[in-house]
């Protein structure tokens, strides 16, 4: 589970953002702070994995706080969520090593998309792995093949249905089982599942038994 600290000076906005985080599988809100001083105290106490950080705080600029948070908790990652649109502000935040910059106002889906990207990308570089593959690094820097077009005949709408099915299923699925639920052909379901496998969003396991080739089974990529 990825621990998240929400930092925003507006109590209601912080509550809404925390609600968005709680709706994203694999994430939990461990604390909320409304000032820079409070954020530092909570970061040291809770040692979160990720901070959702606003730029405009009553006692300090979020850009300055970003560096202080890093000094307090070196392993911390920061995702900026702010109404600040100045190019210089965005550049300074990027130079500070943030994982993403999301401008207000935004929807729950917008934040979930960034959180899931963080989960997939940075989770592939967890400390349990002694070496990284180029694909792991590419995902962190936004160079994964996720930007490539879908296979011919595939649609974004159906891809989302496949993703939702996998996210909501505890066990792994075969292409045939996915097809039964989605109401598509096995061949079509497999194309989507293989696409997600190539993008690093699902894991694939082979189930042996019976005659012929082993069955490929797909599971949504677990949180890092």
PyMOL commands that set and color helices and strands:
alter all, ss='L'
color gray80, all
select helices_A, chain A and resi 11-22+36-46+62-72+87-95+108-123+134-140+145-147+156-167+175-182+186-198
alter helices_A, ss='H'
color red, helices_A
select strands_A, chain A and resi 2-7+27-33+50-53+77-82+100-103+173-174+202-207+215-220
alter strands_A, ss='S'
color yellow, strands_A
deselect
rebuild
show_as cartoon
